[in-house]
């Protein structure tokens, strides 16, 4: 494994600290959600919506929930797109 020099370590620390809280959360959530099924992701969206119906939700929690919801929806759309592609390939193979 290559050892980083002082300049590279400084850059890495600067880059880490320059990420906003939202950007860091986005990266974390995208990594976590990759293994979730469509159904699991829909359940998470439902829980988010249920939590947002609570009148005591703080603005910061609303912002975080919005970001999570956006990422979850993007993941669902990606999974659906993959299924559509698979179905199209099956249809093409059956047509031949």
KEKE-460982 format. One record per atom (N, C-alpha, C): z, x, y; residue number from 1; atom name; residue in three letters. Coordinates in Angstrom, 2 decimals. Atoms other than C-alpha are relative to their C-alpha. Example, Ala and Ser with C-alpha at 12.3 -4.5 7.8 and 13.67 -1.06 7.14 Angstrom:
PT:pz:px:py:nr:atom:rest
PT:0.00:0.89:-1.19:1:N:ala
PT:7.80:12.30:-4.50:1:CA:ala
PT:0.00:0.90:1.20:1:C:ala
PT:-0.06:-0.82:-1.19:2:N:ser
PT:7.14:13.67:-1.06:2:CA:ser
PT:0.73:-0.77:1.09:2:C:ser
***
This chain:
PT:pz:px:py:nr:atom:rest
PT:0.00:0.84:-1.18:1:N:unk
PT:0.00:0.00:0.00:1:CA:unk
PT:0.00:0.88:1.25:1:C:unk
PT:0.13:-0.78:-1.21:2:N:unk
PT:-0.98:1.37:3.40:2:CA:unk
PT:1.21:-0.20:0.90:2:C:unk
PT:-1.15:0.06:-0.89:3:N:unk
PT:1.90:2.20:5.69:3:CA:unk
PT:-0.51:-0.13:1.44:3:C:unk
PT:0.42:0.21:-1.38:4:N:unk
PT:1.58:0.93:9.27:4:CA:unk
PT:0.57:1.07:0.92:4:C:unk
PT:-0.52:-0.92:-1.01:5:N:unk
PT:1.84:3.33:12.16:5:CA:unk
PT:0.74:-0.81:1.07:5:C:unk
PT:-0.82:0.67:-1.02:6:N:unk
PT:4.02:2.53:15.17:6:CA:unk
PT:-0.82:-0.97:0.85:6:C:unk
PT:0.86:0.87:-0.81:7:N:unk
PT:1.11:1.06:17.15:7:CA:unk
PT:-0.33:-1.30:-0.74:7:C:unk
PT:0.30:1.19:0.79:8:N:unk
PT:0.15:-1.31:14.34:8:CA:unk
PT:1.22:-0.91:-0.14:8:C:unk
PT:-1.22:0.80:0.11:9:N:unk
PT:3.76:-2.43:13.89:9:CA:unk
PT:0.30:-0.71:1.31:9:C:unk
PT:-0.21:0.61:-1.32:10:N:unk
PT:4.06:-3.05:17.63:10:CA:unk
PT:-0.94:-1.17:0.22:10:C:unk
PT:0.98:1.07:-0.14:11:N:unk
PT:0.87:-5.13:17.58:11:CA:unk
PT:0.42:-1.21:-0.83:11:C:unk
PT:-0.41:1.09:0.89:12:N:unk
PT:2.14:-7.16:14.64:12:CA:unk
PT:1.18:-0.76:0.62:12:C:unk
PT:-1.16:0.65:-0.62:13:N:unk
PT:5.46:-7.87:16.41:13:CA:unk
PT:-0.43:-0.80:1.23:13:C:unk
PT:0.48:0.68:-1.20:14:N:unk
PT:3.66:-8.79:19.65:14:CA:unk
PT:-0.75:-1.26:-0.39:14:C:unk
PT:0.78:1.15:0.45:15:N:unk
PT:1.29:-11.10:17.81:15:CA:unk
PT:0.92:-1.10:-0.51:15:C:unk
PT:-0.94:0.98:0.52:16:N:unk
PT:4.16:-12.80:16.00:16:CA:unk
PT:0.74:-0.70:1.13:16:C:unk
PT:-0.78:0.58:-1.08:17:N:unk
PT:6.13:-13.32:19.17:17:CA:unk
PT:-0.88:-0.80:0.96:17:C:unk
PT:0.89:0.71:-0.91:18:N:unk
PT:3.05:-14.57:21.04:18:CA:unk
PT:-0.42:-1.36:-0.54:18:C:unk
PT:0.32:1.31:0.55:19:N:unk
PT:2.60:-17.50:18.67:19:CA:unk
PT:0.96:-1.03:0.56:19:C:unk
PT:-0.87:1.07:-0.47:20:N:unk
PT:3.89:-20.71:20.14:20:CA:unk
PT:0.67:-0.65:-1.20:20:C:unk
PT:-0.69:0.70:1.07:21:N:unk
PT:6.27:-22.83:18.13:21:CA:unk
PT:-0.97:-0.92:-0.74:21:C:unk
PT:0.98:0.88:0.61:22:N:unk
PT:3.45:-25.31:17.52:22:CA:unk
PT:-0.98:0.74:-0.88:22:C:unk
PT:0.94:-0.80:0.78:23:N:unk
PT:1.07:-22.61:16.31:23:CA:unk
PT:0.64:0.51:-1.28:23:C:unk
PT:-0.72:-0.49:1.18:24:N:unk
PT:3.67:-21.17:13.98:24:CA:unk
PT:0.22:-1.13:-1.00:24:C:unk
PT:-0.20:1.15:0.87:25:N:unk
PT:4.44:-24.63:12.61:25:CA:unk
PT:-1.31:-0.41:-0.67:25:C:unk
PT:1.31:0.35:0.54:26:N:unk
PT:0.74:-25.35:12.15:26:CA:unk
PT:-0.36:0.92:-1.16:26:C:unk
PT:0.31:-0.97:1.05:27:N:unk
PT:0.23:-22.17:10.12:27:CA:unk
PT:0.87:-0.27:-1.23:27:C:unk
PT:-0.93:0.25:1.10:28:N:unk
PT:3.31:-22.89:8.02:28:CA:unk
PT:-0.39:-1.27:-0.77:28:C:unk
PT:0.33:1.27:0.64:29:N:unk
PT:2.32:-26.51:7.33:29:CA:unk
PT:-1.31:0.07:-0.77:29:C:unk
PT:1.29:-0.12:0.69:30:N:unk
PT:-1.27:-25.66:6.45:30:CA:unk
PT:0.14:0.74:-1.33:30:C:unk
PT:-0.23:-0.74:1.24:31:N:unk
PT:-0.04:-23.16:3.85:31:CA:unk
PT:0.74:-0.88:-1.02:31:C:unk
PT:-0.81:0.84:0.89:32:N:unk
PT:2.53:-25.58:2.41:32:CA:unk
PT:-0.81:-1.14:-0.61:32:C:unk
PT:0.66:1.24:0.42:33:N:unk
PT:0.23:-28.57:2.16:33:CA:unk
PT:-1.18:0.24:-0.94:33:C:unk
PT:1.18:-0.28:0.82:34:N:unk
PT:-2.61:-26.83:0.30:34:CA:unk
PT:0.16:-0.44:-1.45:34:C:unk
PT:-0.22:0.36:1.40:35:N:unk
PT:-1.00:-27.61:-3.05:35:CA:unk
PT:0.28:-1.49:-0.18:35:C:unk
PT:-0.33:1.42:0.09:36:N:unk
PT:-0.32:-31.29:-2.25:36:CA:unk
PT:-1.24:-0.84:-0.33:36:C:unk
PT:1.07:0.94:0.34:37:N:unk
PT:-2.39:-34.08:-3.70:37:CA:unk
PT:-0.20:-0.96:1.17:37:C:unk
PT:0.30:1.02:-1.01:38:N:unk
PT:-3.95:-36.83:-1.64:38:CA:unk
PT:1.16:-0.99:0.09:38:C:unk
PT:-1.08:0.99:0.04:39:N:unk
PT:-1.21:-39.24:-2.73:39:CA:unk
PT:1.29:0.55:0.61:39:C:unk
PT:-1.20:-0.64:-0.57:40:N:unk
PT:1.60:-36.80:-1.87:40:CA:unk
PT:-0.10:0.08:1.52:40:C:unk
PT:0.20:-0.12:-1.44:41:N:unk
PT:0.13:-36.28:1.56:41:CA:unk
PT:0.12:-1.35:0.68:41:C:unk
PT:-0.14:1.34:-0.55:42:N:unk
PT:-0.15:-40.02:2.17:42:CA:unk
PT:1.47:-0.42:0.06:42:C:unk
PT:-1.43:0.31:-0.01:43:N:unk
PT:3.52:-40.37:1.23:43:CA:unk
PT:0.69:0.69:1.18:43:C:unk
PT:-0.59:-0.72:-1.13:44:N:unk
PT:4.41:-37.74:3.82:44:CA:unk
PT:-0.37:-0.67:1.33:44:C:unk
PT:0.42:0.71:-1.21:45:N:unk
PT:2.40:-39.61:6.45:45:CA:unk
PT:0.83:-1.27:0.16:45:C:unk
PT:-0.83:1.21:-0.05:46:N:unk
PT:4.26:-42.81:5.57:46:CA:unk
PT:1.42:0.30:0.47:46:C:unk
PT:-1.36:-0.38:-0.42:47:N:unk
PT:7.61:-41.03:5.95:47:CA:unk
PT:0.05:0.34:1.49:47:C:unk
PT:0.07:-0.33:-1.42:48:N:unk
PT:6.55:-39.66:9.33:48:CA:unk
PT:-0.01:-1.27:0.84:48:C:unk
PT:0.10:1.26:-0.75:49:N:unk
PT:5.61:-43.12:10.54:49:CA:unk
PT:1.32:-0.77:-0.03:49:C:unk
PT:-1.30:0.68:0.14:50:N:unk
PT:8.87:-44.56:9.23:50:CA:unk
PT:1.03:0.64:0.93:50:C:unk
PT:-0.94:-0.71:-0.88:51:N:unk
PT:10.87:-41.88:11.08:51:CA:unk
PT:-0.29:-0.27:1.47:51:C:unk
PT:0.35:0.24:-1.40:52:N:unk
PT:8.97:-42.52:14.31:52:CA:unk
PT:0.40:-1.39:0.47:52:C:unk
PT:-0.43:1.35:-0.38:53:N:unk
PT:10.01:-46.17:14.25:53:CA:unk
PT:1.46:-0.03:0.42:53:C:unk
PT:-1.39:-0.12:-0.43:54:N:unk
PT:13.58:-45.02:14.85:54:CA:unk
PT:0.04:0.18:1.51:54:C:unk
PT:-0.06:-0.05:-1.46:55:N:unk
PT:14.46:-45.58:18.50:55:CA:unk
PT:0.69:1.26:0.53:55:C:unk
PT:-0.75:-1.17:-0.44:56:N:unk
PT:16.61:-42.44:18.63:56:CA:unk
PT:-0.77:1.31:-0.18:56:C:unk
PT:0.81:-1.19:0.22:57:N:unk
PT:13.74:-40.02:18.04:57:CA:unk
PT:-0.16:0.77:1.31:57:C:unk
PT:0.15:-0.86:-1.18:58:N:unk
PT:13.71:-37.10:20.48:58:CA:unk
PT:-1.47:0.33:0.23:58:C:unk
PT:1.39:-0.33:-0.36:59:N:unk
PT:10.53:-36.14:22.32:59:CA:unk
PT:-0.52:1.17:-0.83:59:C:unk
PT:0.42:-1.16:0.79:60:N:unk
PT:10.42:-32.80:20.50:60:CA:unk
PT:-0.34:-0.41:-1.44:60:C:unk
PT:0.27:0.48:1.36:61:N:unk
PT:10.58:-34.63:17.15:61:CA:unk
PT:-1.31:-0.79:-0.03:61:C:unk
PT:1.26:0.74:-0.08:62:N:unk
PT:7.73:-36.90:18.25:62:CA:unk
PT:-1.17:0.97:0.02:62:C:unk
PT:1.07:-1.00:-0.08:63:N:unk
PT:5.61:-33.87:19.14:63:CA:unk
PT:-0.21:0.67:-1.35:63:C:unk
PT:0.10:-0.64:1.31:64:N:unk
PT:6.38:-32.21:15.81:64:CA:unk
PT:-0.60:-0.95:-1.02:64:C:unk
PT:0.55:1.01:0.92:65:N:unk
PT:5.64:-35.43:13.92:65:CA:unk
PT:-1.49:-0.20:0.23:65:C:unk
PT:1.42:0.13:-0.32:66:N:unk
PT:2.32:-35.76:15.73:66:CA:unk
PT:-0.79:1.16:-0.63:66:C:unk
PT:0.67:-1.18:0.54:67:N:unk
PT:1.36:-32.22:14.72:67:CA:unk
PT:-0.07:-0.08:-1.52:67:C:unk
PT:-0.02:0.13:1.46:68:N:unk
PT:2.43:-32.78:11.11:68:CA:unk
PT:-1.00:-1.07:-0.44:68:C:unk
PT:0.90:1.09:0.36:69:N:unk
PT:0.55:-36.08:10.98:69:CA:unk
PT:-1.45:0.42:0.10:69:C:unk
PT:1.37:-0.48:-0.20:70:N:unk
PT:-2.60:-34.47:12.33:70:CA:unk
PT:-0.42:0.93:-1.14:70:C:unk
PT:0.30:-0.93:1.09:71:N:unk
PT:-2.44:-31.71:9.72:71:CA:unk
PT:-0.11:-0.74:-1.32:71:C:unk
PT:0.06:0.78:1.23:72:N:unk
PT:-1.73:-34.19:6.93:72:CA:unk
PT:-1.30:-0.79:-0.09:72:C:unk
PT:1.25:0.77:-0.01:73:N:unk
PT:-4.68:-36.36:7.95:73:CA:unk
PT:-1.20:0.91:-0.25:73:C:unk
PT:1.09:-0.95:0.22:74:N:unk
PT:-6.98:-33.33:8.10:74:CA:unk
PT:-0.06:0.41:-1.47:74:C:unk
PT:-0.04:-0.38:1.42:75:N:unk
PT:-5.84:-32.37:4.60:75:CA:unk
PT:-0.58:-1.13:-0.86:75:C:unk
PT:0.54:1.15:0.73:76:N:unk
PT:-6.57:-35.89:3.30:76:CA:unk
PT:-1.51:-0.08:0.15:76:C:unk
PT:1.44:0.04:-0.24:77:N:unk
PT:-10.01:-35.81:4.91:77:CA:unk
PT:-0.72:1.09:-0.78:77:C:unk
PT:0.59:-1.11:0.75:78:N:unk
PT:-10.71:-32.44:3.30:78:CA:unk
PT:-0.06:-0.33:-1.49:78:C:unk
PT:-0.03:0.38:1.42:79:N:unk
PT:-9.66:-33.73:-0.13:79:CA:unk
PT:-1.05:-1.07:-0.29:79:C:unk
PT:1.01:1.06:0.19:80:N:unk
PT:-11.84:-36.83:0.28:80:CA:unk
PT:-1.41:0.58:0.05:80:C:unk
PT:1.30:-0.64:-0.11:81:N:unk
PT:-14.76:-34.67:1.32:81:CA:unk
PT:-0.36:0.74:-1.30:81:C:unk
PT:0.23:-0.70:1.27:82:N:unk
PT:-14.35:-32.59:-1.83:82:CA:unk
PT:-0.38:-0.98:-1.11:82:C:unk
PT:0.30:1.02:1.01:83:N:unk
PT:-14.35:-35.72:-3.97:83:CA:unk
PT:-1.40:-0.55:0.22:83:C:unk
PT:1.35:0.50:-0.30:84:N:unk
PT:-17.46:-37.04:-2.20:84:CA:unk
PT:-1.05:1.00:-0.46:84:C:unk
PT:0.94:-1.04:0.42:85:N:unk
PT:-19.20:-33.73:-2.86:85:CA:unk
PT:-0.15:0.00:-1.52:85:C:unk
PT:0.02:0.03:1.47:86:N:unk
PT:-18.25:-33.88:-6.55:86:CA:unk
PT:-0.79:-1.20:-0.51:86:C:unk
PT:0.70:1.23:0.40:87:N:unk
PT:-19.51:-37.46:-6.85:87:CA:unk
PT:-1.50:0.16:0.25:87:C:unk
PT:1.42:-0.21:-0.31:88:N:unk
PT:-22.77:-36.50:-5.14:88:CA:unk
PT:-0.66:0.90:-1.03:88:C:unk
PT:0.54:-0.92:1.00:89:N:unk
PT:-23.25:-33.63:-7.57:89:CA:unk
PT:-0.18:-0.70:-1.34:89:C:unk
PT:0.11:0.76:1.26:90:N:unk
PT:-22.58:-35.94:-10.53:90:CA:unk
PT:-1.21:-0.92:0.06:90:C:unk
PT:1.15:0.89:-0.16:91:N:unk
PT:-25.11:-38.44:-9.17:91:CA:unk
PT:-1.31:0.76:-0.11:91:C:unk
PT:1.22:-0.80:0.05:92:N:unk
PT:-27.71:-35.70:-8.74:92:CA:unk
PT:-0.30:0.45:-1.43:92:C:unk
PT:0.18:-0.42:1.39:93:N:unk
PT:-27.12:-34.45:-12.29:93:CA:unk
PT:-0.44:-1.15:-0.88:93:C:unk
PT:0.37:1.18:0.78:94:N:unk
PT:-27.41:-37.96:-13.69:94:CA:unk
PT:-1.41:-0.46:0.30:94:C:unk
PT:1.36:0.40:-0.39:95:N:unk
PT:-30.65:-38.55:-11.79:95:CA:unk
PT:-1.04:0.85:-0.72:95:C:unk
PT:0.93:-0.91:0.66:96:N:unk
PT:-32.25:-35.60:-13.55:96:CA:unk
PT:-0.03:-0.32:-1.43:96:C:unk
***
